[in-house]
Amino acid sequence: MHSITDSSERAFWDKIYFQYTRGEFIDTDPIIFPARIDGNKEYISFVSSLFAYGRVRAIQDFLEKFFFRYGNNPFEIDTSEAKLYYRFQTAGDIRLLVSLIKEIYIQYGSIQKFFISLSSNLDEALEGFLDYARMFGTENNAGRGYFFLFPKYGGSGLKRLRMFLRWMVRKDDVDFGLWDTYKASELLYPLDTHILRFAKGFGIISSWTNSHRNARLITDYFKAINEEDPVKYDFAITRLGMLNSCKFKTSIGCEVCGLKNECLFN
């Protein structure tokens, strides 16, 4: 496994952070949806993150229909049946989801306050939240599409929920930083293709698995660089792959890359 050897690694990651973690690039990321939709930002971010799978256009079309139907205020959601579905989620799955959301907001006031009621430790609260959401689904005869939104804790990297937590806890030109109880040091990396490709090629992980273990290994690597804010580099790494076509190893694109003289990957 890779370990930090010198300050050049820290300098490289900080450089790509400042180069790519800017508001002008949010249209290449799911955070564009909550950034551009007015209303209760926590609620809009939560729903946007849950459905951040599939083609970008399909996600956008669904979210526009969702917020048109259910509104942007979680306290005023009309939970009556609607013929709205998305990929794995039936209309019944989505109606059950909005019932869960409305119950949380009516009872606790926000998702953050619900998390706090579960634990002062972010990951313990996330586990408790998933247990509650899954229990709610079981008690209401939820379909598989509903449970797809709320996987068992520890069974995967929980990419979409960890992305939501990053949006809520961190604060910079991209992330909202709406939550003030939990610390950025508690966050784990959301695992997408670019993060996994980088970590596998760099020797941080030994498999391509979207697993809880790999999320921890990648986060631990960055904790050695930035203990207080290890997930700081997440958005920048994915932009490096998407916008700069980085393969995180020597490739034909390296010749025209502005980072080639300080690159860690060749």
Sine and cosine of phi, psi and omega as CSV:
sin_phi,cos_phi,sin_psi,cos_psi,sin_omega,cos_omega
0.00,0.00,0.55,-0.84,-0.03,-1.00
-0.96,0.29,0.55,-0.84,0.11,-0.99
-0.70,-0.72,0.39,-0.92,0.00,-1.00
-0.93,0.37,0.77,-0.63,-0.06,-1.00
-0.92,-0.38,-0.52,0.85,-0.02,-1.00
-0.38,-0.92,0.10,-1.00,-0.09,-1.00
-0.94,0.33,-0.24,0.97,-0.02,-1.00
-0.89,0.45,-0.52,0.85,0.05,-1.00
-0.91,0.41,-0.71,0.70,0.03,-1.00
-0.87,0.49,-0.67,0.74,-0.01,-1.00
-0.89,0.45,-0.64,0.77,0.01,-1.00
-0.90,0.44,-0.75,0.66,-0.03,-1.00
-0.90,0.43,-0.61,0.79,0.04,-1.00
-0.92,0.40,-0.57,0.82,0.01,-1.00
-0.91,0.41,-0.72,0.69,-0.01,-1.00
-0.94,0.34,-0.48,0.88,0.08,-1.00
-0.86,0.51,-0.78,0.62,-0.04,-1.00
-0.94,0.34,-0.43,0.90,0.00,-1.00
-0.97,0.24,-0.62,0.79,-0.15,-0.99
-0.93,-0.37,-0.38,0.93,-0.06,-1.00
-1.00,0.10,0.96,0.28,-0.05,-1.00
-0.69,-0.73,0.50,-0.86,-0.05,-1.00
-0.85,0.53,-0.45,0.89,-0.04,-1.00
-0.92,0.40,-0.24,0.97,-0.03,-1.00
-0.97,-0.24,0.07,1.00,-0.09,-1.00
-0.94,0.35,-0.29,0.96,0.01,-1.00
-0.95,0.32,-0.07,1.00,0.07,-1.00
-0.98,-0.19,0.20,0.98,-0.13,-0.99
-0.65,-0.76,0.47,-0.89,0.03,-1.00
-0.85,0.53,-0.32,0.95,0.00,-1.00
-0.91,0.40,-0.23,0.97,0.05,-1.00
-0.87,0.50,-0.53,0.85,-0.07,-1.00
-0.93,0.37,-0.83,0.56,0.04,-1.00
-0.92,0.39,-0.43,0.91,0.00,-1.00
-0.92,0.39,-0.52,0.86,-0.12,-0.99
-0.97,-0.25,-0.12,0.99,0.00,-1.00
-0.98,-0.18,0.81,-0.58,0.00,-1.00
-0.98,0.22,0.45,-0.89,0.05,-1.00
0.76,-0.64,-0.34,-0.94,0.03,-1.00
-0.91,0.41,0.96,-0.28,-0.18,-0.98
-0.91,0.41,-0.57,0.82,0.02,-1.00
-0.91,0.42,-0.76,0.65,0.01,-1.00
-0.87,0.49,-0.73,0.68,-0.01,-1.00
-0.90,0.44,-0.63,0.78,0.03,-1.00
-0.91,0.42,-0.67,0.75,-0.02,-1.00
-0.88,0.47,-0.77,0.64,0.00,-1.00
-0.90,0.44,-0.68,0.73,0.00,-1.00
-0.87,0.49,-0.63,0.77,-0.01,-1.00
-0.94,0.33,-0.63,0.78,-0.02,-1.00
-0.87,0.49,-0.59,0.81,-0.07,-1.00
-0.98,-0.19,0.29,0.96,-0.01,-1.00
-0.99,0.13,0.87,0.50,0.13,-0.99
-0.59,-0.81,0.56,-0.83,-0.08,-1.00
0.98,-0.19,-0.21,-0.98,-0.02,-1.00
-0.95,0.31,0.60,-0.80,-0.05,-1.00
-0.84,0.55,-0.70,0.71,-0.03,-1.00
-0.89,0.46,-0.64,0.77,0.00,-1.00
-0.91,0.41,-0.65,0.76,0.05,-1.00
-0.88,0.48,-0.74,0.68,-0.03,-1.00
-0.88,0.48,-0.71,0.71,0.00,-1.00
-0.87,0.49,-0.68,0.73,0.00,-1.00
-0.91,0.42,-0.72,0.69,-0.05,-1.00
-0.89,0.45,-0.61,0.79,0.06,-1.00
-0.87,0.49,-0.69,0.73,0.02,-1.00
-0.93,0.37,-0.64,0.77,-0.02,-1.00
-0.87,0.49,-0.79,0.61,-0.08,-1.00
-0.96,0.28,-0.42,0.91,0.13,-0.99
-0.92,0.39,-0.64,0.77,-0.03,-1.00
-0.98,0.21,-0.70,0.71,-0.13,-0.99
-0.98,-0.21,-0.19,0.98,0.04,-1.00
0.99,0.12,0.06,-1.00,-0.06,-1.00
-0.94,-0.35,0.23,0.97,0.04,-1.00
-0.85,-0.53,0.94,-0.35,-0.10,-1.00
-0.91,0.42,-0.32,0.95,0.00,-1.00
-0.98,0.19,-0.24,0.97,-0.06,-1.00
-0.89,-0.45,0.33,0.95,-0.02,-1.00
-0.90,0.44,0.74,-0.67,0.14,-0.99
-1.00,-0.03,0.94,-0.34,-0.12,-0.99
-1.00,0.01,0.18,0.98,0.07,-1.00
-0.91,0.41,0.36,-0.93,-0.14,-0.99
-0.89,0.46,0.64,-0.77,0.05,-1.00
-0.66,-0.75,0.54,-0.84,-0.03,-1.00
-1.00,0.04,0.93,0.38,-0.01,-1.00
-0.81,-0.58,0.81,-0.59,-0.03,-1.00
-0.60,-0.80,0.29,-0.96,0.04,-1.00
-0.50,-0.87,0.89,-0.45,0.05,-1.00
0.69,0.72,-0.98,-0.19,-0.06,-1.00
-0.99,0.15,-0.23,0.97,-0.10,-0.99
-0.99,-0.16,0.85,-0.53,0.09,-1.00
-0.98,0.19,0.13,-0.99,0.07,-1.00
-0.87,0.50,-0.60,0.80,0.04,-1.00
-0.91,0.41,-0.63,0.78,0.05,-1.00
-0.88,0.47,-0.69,0.73,-0.05,-1.00
-0.95,0.33,-0.63,0.78,0.05,-1.00
-0.89,0.46,-0.62,0.79,0.03,-1.00
-0.93,0.38,-0.63,0.78,0.05,-1.00
-0.86,0.51,-0.73,0.68,-0.04,-1.00
-0.93,0.36,-0.47,0.88,0.10,-1.00
-0.91,0.41,-0.67,0.75,0.07,-1.00
-0.88,0.48,-0.74,0.67,-0.03,-1.00
-0.87,0.49,-0.73,0.68,-0.03,-1.00
-0.89,0.45,-0.64,0.77,0.01,-1.00
-0.88,0.48,-0.68,0.74,0.00,-1.00
-0.89,0.45,-0.71,0.70,-0.04,-1.00
-0.93,0.36,-0.65,0.76,0.00,-1.00
-0.91,0.41,-0.64,0.77,-0.08,-1.00
-0.99,0.15,-0.60,0.80,-0.13,-0.99
-0.90,-0.44,-0.35,0.94,0.01,-1.00
0.99,-0.10,-0.46,0.89,0.04,-1.00
-0.24,-0.97,0.27,-0.96,0.07,-1.00
-0.93,0.36,-0.60,0.80,0.04,-1.00
-0.86,0.52,-0.72,0.70,-0.02,-1.00
-0.91,0.41,-0.54,0.84,0.08,-1.00
-0.91,0.41,-0.70,0.72,0.06,-1.00
-0.85,0.53,-0.72,0.69,-0.03,-1.00
-0.86,0.51,-0.61,0.79,0.01,-1.00
-0.91,0.41,-0.38,0.93,-0.03,-1.00
-1.00,0.03,-0.66,0.75,0.00,-1.00
-0.13,-0.99,0.48,-0.88,0.12,-0.99
-0.99,0.13,-0.14,0.99,0.09,-1.00
-0.99,-0.10,0.80,-0.60,-0.15,-0.99
-0.88,0.48,-0.72,0.70,-0.05,-1.00
-0.94,0.34,-0.57,0.82,0.09,-1.00
-0.90,0.43,-0.64,0.77,0.04,-1.00
-0.91,0.42,-0.66,0.75,0.04,-1.00
-0.88,0.48,-0.69,0.72,0.03,-1.00
-0.88,0.48,-0.70,0.71,0.02,-1.00
-0.90,0.44,-0.62,0.79,0.03,-1.00
-0.89,0.46,-0.71,0.70,0.01,-1.00
-0.90,0.43,-0.66,0.75,0.05,-1.00
-0.86,0.51,-0.69,0.73,-0.01,-1.00
-0.91,0.42,-0.72,0.69,-0.02,-1.00
-0.89,0.46,-0.64,0.77,0.01,-1.00
-0.94,0.33,-0.62,0.78,0.06,-1.00
-0.90,0.44,-0.67,0.75,0.05,-1.00
-0.85,0.52,-0.67,0.74,0.03,-1.00
-0.91,0.41,-0.69,0.73,0.01,-1.00
-0.88,0.47,-0.70,0.72,-0.03,-1.00
-0.92,0.40,-0.38,0.93,-0.04,-1.00
-0.93,-0.38,0.33,0.94,0.08,-1.00
0.82,0.57,0.74,0.68,-0.02,-1.00
-0.91,0.41,0.46,-0.89,0.08,-1.00
-1.00,0.06,0.05,-1.00,-0.04,-1.00
-0.89,0.46,-0.52,0.85,0.00,-1.00
-0.89,0.45,-0.58,0.82,0.05,-1.00
-0.92,0.40,-0.73,0.68,-0.04,-1.00
-0.93,0.36,-0.40,0.91,0.10,-1.00
-0.87,0.50,-0.56,0.83,0.00,-1.00
-0.95,0.31,-0.39,0.92,-0.08,-1.00
-0.76,-0.65,0.97,0.22,0.00,-1.00
-0.92,0.40,0.29,-0.96,0.08,-1.00
-0.92,0.39,0.67,-0.75,0.04,-1.00
-0.89,0.46,0.71,-0.70,0.03,-1.00
1.00,0.03,-0.22,0.98,-0.03,-1.00
-0.99,0.10,-0.24,0.97,0.01,-1.00
-0.37,-0.93,-0.03,-1.00,0.02,-1.00
-0.97,0.22,-0.17,0.99,0.02,-1.00
0.82,0.57,0.76,0.65,-0.13,-0.99
-0.80,0.60,-0.77,0.64,-0.13,-0.99
-0.93,0.36,-0.63,0.78,0.03,-1.00
-0.95,0.32,-0.59,0.81,0.03,-1.00
-0.94,0.33,-0.51,0.86,0.11,-0.99
-0.91,0.42,-0.70,0.71,0.06,-1.00
-0.85,0.52,-0.70,0.72,0.00,-1.00
-0.90,0.43,-0.60,0.80,0.07,-1.00
-0.88,0.47,-0.71,0.71,0.02,-1.00
-0.86,0.52,-0.63,0.78,-0.10,-1.00
-0.98,0.19,-0.63,0.78,-0.17,-0.99
-1.00,0.00,-0.67,0.74,-0.03,-1.00
-0.99,0.14,0.40,-0.92,0.04,-1.00
-0.67,-0.75,0.89,-0.45,0.15,-0.99
-0.35,-0.93,-0.41,-0.91,-0.04,-1.00
-0.93,0.37,-0.25,0.97,-0.02,-1.00
-0.94,-0.35,-0.82,0.57,-0.09,-1.00
-0.98,0.18,0.53,-0.85,-0.16,-0.99
-0.98,0.18,-0.58,0.82,0.00,-1.00
0.88,0.47,0.69,0.73,-0.04,-1.00
-0.98,0.18,-0.43,0.90,-0.04,-1.00
-1.00,-0.04,0.72,-0.70,-0.04,-1.00
-0.90,-0.43,0.10,0.99,-0.05,-1.00
-1.00,-0.05,-0.65,0.76,-0.07,-1.00
-0.99,-0.11,0.40,-0.92,-0.06,-1.00
-0.98,-0.20,0.49,-0.87,0.04,-1.00
-0.88,0.48,-0.45,0.89,0.00,-1.00
-0.91,0.42,-0.29,0.96,-0.02,-1.00
-1.00,0.04,-0.20,0.98,-0.07,-1.00
-0.95,0.30,0.51,-0.86,0.15,-0.99
-0.91,-0.41,0.43,-0.90,-0.05,-1.00
-0.92,0.39,0.75,-0.66,0.24,-0.97
-0.95,0.31,0.76,-0.66,-0.11,-0.99
-0.99,-0.13,0.95,-0.30,0.16,-0.99
-0.92,-0.39,-0.03,-1.00,-0.07,-1.00
-0.84,0.55,-0.68,0.73,-0.08,-1.00
-0.94,0.34,-0.66,0.75,0.03,-1.00
-0.90,0.45,-0.70,0.72,0.00,-1.00
-0.92,0.40,-0.65,0.76,0.00,-1.00
-0.89,0.45,-0.71,0.71,0.05,-1.00
-0.87,0.50,-0.76,0.65,-0.11,-0.99
-0.92,0.39,-0.60,0.80,0.02,-1.00
-0.93,0.36,-0.73,0.69,-0.01,-1.00
-0.92,0.39,-0.45,0.89,-0.05,-1.00
-1.00,-0.01,-0.05,1.00,0.05,-1.00
0.99,0.16,0.28,0.96,0.02,-1.00
-0.99,0.17,-0.60,0.80,0.05,-1.00
-0.83,-0.56,0.33,-0.94,-0.05,-1.00
-0.95,-0.32,-0.04,1.00,0.01,-1.00
-0.63,-0.78,0.25,-0.97,0.01,-1.00
-1.00,0.03,0.15,0.99,-0.16,-0.99
-0.92,0.40,0.72,-0.70,0.09,-1.00
-0.99,0.13,0.96,0.29,-0.17,-0.98
-0.89,-0.46,0.34,-0.94,0.08,-1.00
-0.87,0.49,-0.65,0.76,-0.01,-1.00
-0.88,0.47,-0.71,0.71,0.00,-1.00
-0.91,0.41,-0.60,0.80,0.06,-1.00
-0.87,0.49,-0.64,0.77,0.02,-1.00
-0.94,0.34,-0.66,0.75,0.00,-1.00
-0.88,0.47,-0.69,0.72,0.00,-1.00
-0.92,0.40,-0.68,0.73,0.03,-1.00
-0.89,0.45,-0.64,0.77,0.01,-1.00
-0.89,0.46,-0.61,0.79,0.06,-1.00
-0.86,0.52,-0.73,0.68,-0.04,-1.00
-0.97,0.24,-0.36,0.93,0.11,-0.99
-0.90,0.43,-0.54,0.84,0.05,-1.00
-0.93,0.36,-0.35,0.94,0.04,-1.00
-1.00,-0.05,-0.68,0.73,-0.05,-1.00
-0.57,-0.82,1.00,-0.02,-0.11,-0.99
-0.90,0.44,-0.57,0.82,-0.07,-1.00
-0.98,0.18,-0.40,0.92,-0.10,-1.00
-0.51,-0.86,0.90,0.43,-0.10,-0.99
-0.91,0.42,-0.51,0.86,-0.07,-1.00
-0.99,0.10,0.07,1.00,0.05,-1.00
-0.76,0.64,-0.54,0.84,-0.16,-0.99
-1.00,-0.07,0.00,1.00,-0.09,-1.00
-0.85,0.53,-0.82,0.57,-0.04,-1.00
-0.86,0.51,-0.66,0.75,-0.04,-1.00
-0.92,0.40,-0.65,0.76,0.00,-1.00
-0.90,0.44,-0.69,0.72,0.00,-1.00
-0.93,0.38,-0.57,0.82,0.08,-1.00
-0.92,0.40,-0.61,0.79,0.03,-1.00
-0.85,0.53,-0.65,0.76,0.04,-1.00
-0.96,0.28,-0.67,0.74,-0.08,-1.00
-0.98,0.21,-0.74,0.67,-0.12,-0.99
-1.00,0.00,-0.50,0.86,-0.04,-1.00
-0.97,-0.23,0.03,1.00,0.00,-1.00
0.80,0.60,0.54,0.84,-0.02,-1.00
-0.94,0.35,0.73,-0.68,0.06,-1.00
-0.99,-0.13,-0.01,1.00,-0.01,-1.00
0.87,0.50,0.52,0.85,0.12,-0.99
-0.26,-0.96,0.20,-0.98,0.00,-1.00
-0.88,0.48,0.79,-0.61,0.01,-1.00
-0.51,-0.86,0.05,-1.00,-0.05,-1.00
-0.90,0.44,-0.46,0.89,-0.01,-1.00
-0.95,0.31,-0.23,0.97,-0.05,-1.00
-0.89,0.46,-0.49,0.87,-0.08,-1.00
-0.90,0.43,-0.47,0.88,-0.04,-1.00
-0.95,-0.30,0.12,0.99,-0.03,-1.00
-0.99,0.13,0.74,-0.67,0.00,-1.00
-0.94,0.33,-0.16,0.99,-0.02,-1.00
-0.98,-0.21,0.07,1.00,-0.17,-0.98
-0.86,0.50,-0.51,0.86,-0.06,-1.00
-0.97,0.23,-0.26,0.96,0.01,-1.00
-0.81,-0.58,0.21,0.98,-0.11,-0.99
-0.91,0.42,0.59,-0.81,0.04,-1.00
-1.00,0.00,-0.15,0.99,-0.23,-0.97
-0.97,-0.23,0.02,1.00,0.02,-1.00
-0.72,-0.69,0.00,0.00,0.00,0.00
